[in-house]
């Protein structure tokens, strides 16, 4: 079983940056395809970035060129570097495997971008 804990969210002005972290338990982290998801108020939860065990990445068009996903398998940790943030990036951000497993959802971390 995998437990996931997100951190690093906060309030930032448009154009600013934040770095999110996802700490994972479990010995199989390094082989898992992991992702960052986000959910804005009243919206569905969407996958915004994916990283495979070998390091290959994919991004949603809405964040491509601004967000960078990375992982440190030795520390069972995944990151999301978010630059050039926009008010529409405001959401609760979650990490999970891809495709997501319901029982792995954590509390998420709130990101708020002011105009």
N, C-alpha and C positions, 0 to 999 in steps of 0.2 A: 504494500500500500504506500501511496505517496501523499505527503502533507506539504502544502504550499502556503507560504506567507509572503504577502506583498508589502512593500514599504517604499517610501521616497516621494509620495505625492505631496501636493501643497498648492498654494496660491501663487500665481506668477502672472506678470503682465504679458500681453501679446508681444511676440518676438523673443520672449525669454526661453529658458531651457530648464529641464528637469531630468533627473536620472532615476528611474525606477529599478528596484531590485526584487527578485523573487527567490526566496530561500526554500530549497526543497529537501525533504528527508527521503531516505530510501537509496538503496545501492544501485538501482537501475537508471538513475537520472541521466547518465551519460549517453544512453542509447535511445532515449526518448526524444521524439519530436515535440518541441515545446512551443507555446505561443503566448502572445499577449492579446487579450481581448479588452474591449471597453464597452460600457453601457452608459449612455446619456439618459437623463430623465425622460421617461415616456417612450424610450426607444428600445429596440432589441439589442442584445449583446452581440457585438461583432468582433471577428478576428481581425486584428490589424497587422500583426507581424508573426512570422513563423521562423523557427530555427531548427534544423535537423541535427541529429547527433554528431554528424560529421562537419557541421558548421554552415551548410547551405541555408540561405535565407530567402524569404518571400515577404512582400509588403502589400498592403492594400493601397490602391491608387491614392487615397486621401492622405496617406502619410509618407508615401515614397519620396525619398530625397530629403526628408526632414527627420525621420526616426531611424535609429539603428538598433537592431537587436543583437545581443551577444550572449555568450555563456562562458562560465568557468566550471568545467566539469570536475575539476579537482576540489572545488569548494561547493559543488551542488548548487550553483547560483546562476540565475539568468538576469539579464539587464535589458532595459530599454532606455536608450538615450534619446531624448526628445528635444529637438531644436526648432527654432522659428515657430513656436507654439501659437496657435490661433484660438480665438474664443470657441470655435466649433470643436476643439479638442477636449473641451470640458466634459468629463465623464468619470465614472469609477473604473479603474483599470484593474484587471485580474490576469493572473497567469494560470495556465492549465496545459495539459497535454493537448495534442492535435491528432484526431478530433477530441473535443473536450469530453471529460468524464464527469458526470454530475457530482459524484461524491468527492471530487477533488477541489471543487470551488472553495476558495477562501473568502475572507472579508473584503478583499480588494483594497485599493488605495485611491483616495479622491484626488483628482487633478482639476483645478479650477483656473481658467485662463481669463483674465479680465481684459476688456478692450482698451 
